[in-house]
């Protein structure tokens, strides 16, 4: 028996960390692939209203966003404090919607064009006037599927 | 000259570098999903076409005025009572002559169902606040969803919400959900705003 006895005292072998970089890289690639950088910088304030019946919108790539709200304080000296419309990265007028929709449709694969939805992200304090103008322009552009963006709430106060 | 072997690169800090990158992507990732109430806008009508006549009994008018007050069928209304009025309007359980007509329709998976001809006309002023408008939209949607849930529970023993969740993986439930959708279509018409006179 003594033949197999090791010399010196027994120590627990340390856990090998050589595969740690591999594991971390795997996680890293996962997040790199799933990450989508924020597409637009908001120039307007949008605090979404609450809705109990809000449902999830599927397929992010088929959604175009229209933002309506008051300009951020740093833009107010230039653009005033009345609610404005933002398409992509710039302020826009309701009549800019038709070309914008066409451009958005162009980006979509042909077989998915009928599924394209325009999500209206509107601040809760905005008056309906500008929203109505936008809706009229969307009808003009034949972009009929819309979504009123709202936060899911359990009850409405 | 003696051969010098190239020194091996120390990979001990590889994990640190990878962690740093990992944390960066973790922080910048946005997983948030857009939620909201989906609607379909009416198609643009050519100007010379007069809209088809709709019988008065088939229309339920909800007007939100510039002071965010509700006018239901011409009378001041309460948002808390709106849901039940809408449900009664669409169902018309007693076949009241003042409530909408129904058309018996053969629906696959449901048999013949009396589909209501009723339309909710949601009107607003240009000065109505978006928050109030959405609150009313939410109540109207809830009325329709509850009707659908009730019908689905009676016919299939599952609520419409459950059917929709199951429909993602099962074609049979998808058919059932479609049948419910046909039986109770969300008939909300968002008209162009009435130019209400200033008082």
Interface residues (C-beta under 8 A of the other chain):
Chain A: X17 X20 X21 X24 X25 X27 X28 X31 X32 X34 X35 X36 X37 X38 X49 X50 X51 X52 X53 X54 X55 X56 X57 X60 X63 X117 X119 X122 X123 X124 X125 X126 X127 X128 X129 X131 X132 X135 X136 X138 X139 X140 X142 X143 X144 X145 X146 X147 X148 X149 X150 X151 X152 X156
Chain B: X11 X14 X15 X18 X19 X21 X22 X25 X26 X28 X29 X30 X31 X33 X34 X35 X36 X37 X38 X39 X40 X41 X42 X43 X44 X124 X125 X126 X127 X128 X129 X130 X131 X133 X134 X135 X137 X138 X141 X142 X145 X190 X192 X193
